[in-house]
Amino acid sequence: MAEASFPHSSWGREKPSPVFKPVFAFAASSFGSKVIRALVPLDELLLDRSKGRYSLFGPMALPELLLTTTGRKSGQQRTTVLSYIHDGHRLLLLGSNFGQEHHPSWSANLIANPHASVSIAGEEIPVQATVLDGADREGALKRFLSYPMYSAYQNRTDRALRVFALTRRQSDLR
C-alpha cells in the first residue's frame, strides 16, 4: 500500500526567499525570538480557528501546523504551533525551542507517546512520530538550517536539536 502524503498549505513557504532576508534576520535575533514567542498564542488562536489554514506569519515563514500531543506527565491533550517542512510522505519538525537550553515539551511528549495529530490546511490528521538520527537527521536538519533563524537557534544552545518525522497513521492512509 502506498503511503499517503500530507496536504500542502497555501500559507507559508518551504524555501527561504531573499525577499524576506530582513524578516529572517529579525527572527534570528534574541529580541526577534522574544517577539515571535510573544505572538505564538495569537498565532495558535488563528491557526486553531482556521484549522491550520492561516497564520499570523503568513508567506514570510515556513508553513505552520497545530500539533496535538498527549502530555507525558498529565495525560492531557497539548496543542502547539510548529513550523514544518514537507519531505515526500512525511512532515519534518525541529525542536529548536528558539534556542533555549531545554527541549520543547512537545518533543518530550512525542518521545513518550509518538501517536499525535496535526491540523494542516483545514484537515486534522492522526500521525505517528519518529525521532530521526544519523544521516536522515542530518539531512532534515540541513533543510531547517537553510533558514537563518534556525541556525541562530542552534548556535544559542549546546543541546542537540531533536528532529522528528511525522507520517500518517496506518488507519488514516488515503
C-alpha positions as CSV (number, residue, x, y, z in Angstrom):
1,M,0.0,0.0,0.0
2,A,1.4,3.4,-1.0
3,E,1.9,5.9,1.8
4,A,-0.4,9.0,1.6
5,S,1.2,12.4,1.6
6,F,0.0,15.4,3.6
7,P,-1.9,18.4,2.1
8,H,0.1,21.4,1.2
9,S,-0.8,24.7,2.9
10,S,-1.1,27.7,0.6
11,W,0.2,29.8,3.5
12,G,3.9,29.8,4.1
13,R,7.0,28.9,2.1
14,E,9.2,25.9,2.3
15,K,12.2,27.6,0.6
16,P,13.8,30.7,2.0
17,S,13.3,33.7,-0.2
18,P,15.9,36.5,-0.3
19,V,12.9,39.0,-0.3
20,F,12.4,38.1,3.4
21,K,16.0,38.3,4.4
22,P,15.3,41.2,6.8
23,V,12.5,39.3,8.4
24,F,14.7,36.2,8.9
25,A,17.5,38.4,10.4
26,F,14.9,39.8,12.8
27,A,13.6,36.3,13.7
28,A,17.2,35.1,14.3
29,S,17.9,37.9,16.8
30,S,17.3,37.4,20.5
31,F,14.8,40.3,20.5
32,G,13.1,38.9,17.4
33,S,12.8,35.5,19.1
34,K,11.1,37.1,22.1
35,V,8.7,39.0,19.9
36,I,7.8,35.8,18.0
37,R,7.4,33.8,21.2
38,A,5.0,36.5,22.5
39,L,3.0,36.3,19.2
40,V,2.7,32.5,19.3
41,P,-0.5,32.4,21.4
42,L,-2.3,34.7,18.9
43,D,-0.9,32.6,16.0
44,E,-2.2,29.5,17.7
45,L,-5.6,31.0,18.0
46,L,-5.7,32.0,14.4
47,L,-4.4,28.5,13.3
48,D,-6.9,26.8,15.6
49,R,-9.9,28.8,14.2
50,S,-8.8,28.3,10.6
51,K,-8.0,24.6,11.2
52,G,-4.4,25.1,10.2
53,R,-5.1,27.2,7.1
54,Y,-3.8,30.6,8.2
55,S,-1.0,32.0,10.3
56,L,0.0,35.5,11.6
57,F,3.4,35.0,10.0
58,G,1.9,34.3,6.5
59,P,4.1,33.7,3.5
60,M,7.3,35.0,5.0
61,A,7.7,32.0,7.2
62,L,7.7,28.2,6.9
63,P,4.2,26.7,6.8
64,E,2.7,26.0,10.2
65,L,0.6,23.4,11.7
66,L,-1.1,22.6,15.0
67,L,0.5,19.5,16.7
68,T,-1.6,17.9,19.4
69,T,0.3,15.5,21.7
70,T,-0.6,13.7,24.9
71,G,1.2,15.2,27.9
72,R,3.7,12.7,29.2
73,K,3.0,13.7,32.9
74,S,-0.6,14.9,32.8
75,G,-2.1,12.7,30.1
76,Q,-3.9,15.8,28.8
77,Q,-4.0,16.9,25.2
78,R,-1.5,19.6,24.4
79,T,-1.6,21.7,21.2
80,T,1.4,23.6,19.9
81,V,2.0,25.7,16.8
82,L,5.0,24.5,14.8
83,S,6.7,25.2,11.5
84,Y,7.2,22.2,9.3
85,I,8.8,21.0,6.1
86,H,7.3,18.5,3.6
87,D,9.5,15.5,2.9
88,G,7.7,13.2,0.5
89,H,5.1,11.4,2.5
90,R,6.4,12.8,5.8
91,L,6.4,16.1,7.6
92,L,9.6,17.2,9.4
93,L,9.6,19.1,12.7
94,L,12.5,20.7,14.6
95,G,12.6,21.0,18.3
96,S,14.5,24.3,18.3
97,N,12.6,26.0,21.2
98,F,14.0,29.3,20.0
99,G,17.5,28.1,21.0
100,Q,16.6,27.8,24.7
101,E,18.6,25.4,26.8
102,H,15.8,22.9,27.3
103,H,14.0,20.8,24.7
104,P,10.4,21.8,24.0
105,S,7.7,20.0,25.9
106,W,6.0,18.8,22.8
107,S,9.2,16.9,21.8
108,A,9.3,15.0,25.1
109,N,5.6,14.2,24.7
110,L,6.2,12.7,21.3
111,I,9.1,10.6,22.6
112,A,6.8,9.3,25.4
113,N,3.8,8.7,23.1
114,P,4.5,9.0,19.3
115,H,0.8,9.0,18.4
116,A,-0.4,12.5,17.9
117,S,-2.4,14.6,15.4
118,V,-1.9,17.6,13.2
119,S,-4.2,20.2,11.9
120,I,-2.9,21.4,8.5
121,A,-4.6,23.1,5.5
122,G,-8.0,22.5,7.1
123,E,-7.5,18.8,7.9
124,E,-7.0,17.0,11.2
125,I,-4.7,14.0,10.6
126,P,-3.6,11.3,13.1
127,V,0.2,10.9,12.9
128,Q,3.0,8.7,14.1
129,A,6.2,10.5,15.1
130,T,9.7,9.1,14.7
131,V,12.9,10.8,16.2
132,L,15.4,11.0,13.4
133,D,19.0,10.1,13.8
134,G,22.1,9.6,11.6
135,A,22.1,10.7,8.0
136,D,18.3,11.1,8.0
137,R,18.5,13.6,10.9
138,E,21.4,15.5,9.3
139,G,19.6,15.9,6.0
140,A,16.4,17.1,7.7
141,L,18.4,19.4,10.0
142,K,20.2,20.9,7.0
143,R,16.9,21.8,5.4
144,F,15.8,23.7,8.5
145,L,19.2,25.4,8.9
146,S,18.8,27.0,5.5
147,Y,16.7,29.5,7.4
148,P,18.9,31.9,9.4
149,M,16.7,31.8,12.5
150,Y,17.2,28.1,12.9
151,S,20.9,28.5,12.5
152,A,20.8,31.1,15.2
153,Y,18.7,28.9,17.5
154,Q,21.2,26.0,17.1
155,N,24.1,28.4,17.9
156,R,22.4,29.6,21.1
157,T,22.3,26.1,22.8
158,D,24.7,23.2,23.4
159,R,21.9,20.6,23.2
160,A,21.3,18.6,20.0
161,L,18.1,19.8,18.5
162,R,15.6,17.0,18.1
163,V,14.3,16.3,14.6
164,F,11.1,14.4,14.0
165,A,9.4,12.9,11.0
166,L,5.6,12.6,11.1
167,T,3.8,10.0,9.0
168,R,0.1,9.4,8.7
169,R,-1.0,6.6,11.0
170,Q,-1.9,3.4,9.1
171,S,-5.6,3.8,9.9
172,D,-5.7,7.1,8.2
173,L,-4.0,6.3,4.9
174,R,-6.0,7.6,1.9
